[in-house]
Amino acid sequence: MNRAVIVVCLALALPVWAQVPANKPIKKPEAKKAGGEANPAKGIKNLLSRDELRACLKRNDDNKEEGAVLEREKTAYQQERLEILARKDALVKHMGELDVEGSSIKVEQTDLLALRKELEKPVDKADIAAADVRRNAFNERVQSNEKRVAQYNAAKQSYTQRKAVLEADIEASNNVRGYALAVRELKWDLSLEYWRVECGSRPFLETDEAAIKKGL
């Protein structure tokens, strides 16, 4: 499996994790049934030596421990991805709010330009006082609009920074931590399979197992 396939799979959902059998017993030699016949087609497998059995038991414990670690890391990784998705949703919502505010500011600026043209028209002496009132009201709206523009630009800059950080975190989650976790799982699967072939299907002596448990 190449790296690209692993990363794409992780972006959708992590694979179901295999369960490690808790100290799965190694197959013991079957006793011959009374009056039965040996089946030559199956053959007879060599018994594990005590050292081989000890190594197999340790490998089984190691596989179990690695499975538990992977399960914890998978849970943490899934939580990390949920947090990233929540941040992404919040950022998209924030961008939508900025779009609405930006459009509102443009409408206000269009109205102010039209109002300024009206204020530039000559007025009679009798209307000077009223014109001053309109001009002052216009200036107050301009100042308010400038304040909104400054806040909008600051919010947009903050959005750009948050977006860059989020994109870096997504890249690290998908192509660094996610990839490493997938590779580790593949190695664990191989270790389980090797154990089944090299240990799980091999017979052993119960006396050797008892001795190993006693530390002999």
Steps between C-alpha positions, in 0.01 A plus 500: 500500500653831404505809721238690297241225540564482875457876543177510297356216703587680822334824382168312480516260793758290669473122441340273756770388741555131548467372855797322651401179673593523866777242530343281235611147582732333256350190349584187695560158344179310463482163669436212268147367536463137604462281193556796268734517205775751439436719197824496298374790287531738798846394606654559841638838611813540706452597863615844604810493712476664841696802376277528192189475717636767735565730202153434358331581829696823527415596142133442576523727806685762296232488230230544763680799652557660159132453415399681819740786424371529144142508626583791732684685225213441260256650752726802550542540124125488441451765771765714334320476167166593660662810650649595163163459330339718766762769440441475127124541543553802725736655245252449216229661713730792578575549131127510429455767765785701348338478157174635641679785678707582192188522284327720758799735508495532122130587504564765765788645298282517188235688698762739638632580153150579381437712809822692449391594148181639647697699756721645227203671336470876561260606776316821573600714796183398673601135476859539624417395856311193379787420261744514792286252691495266200877536457566419866273196477687394186837533674379291793391225260838519324685462830279208597563336163876549533488332840310205350755476216787489750327228703421308184861511380628387841251212505595401148869498592421283802304266276795468260735414787261245649450344158876457451538335842204271434634392162836415659327297771294312241814422302676370812197298609451334162852456367710472815311362799235322295756344267724389788202347679393309189852365445520390862169319468618319188814385683284380788276304263808334351628414846167337583506300178859385554406392853208294369724324249810455713338447841123465493498190282789323676451236774693510828538306824291601800797429723699765315217751542480427872875538537497834319225631726718407798785699349707198401 
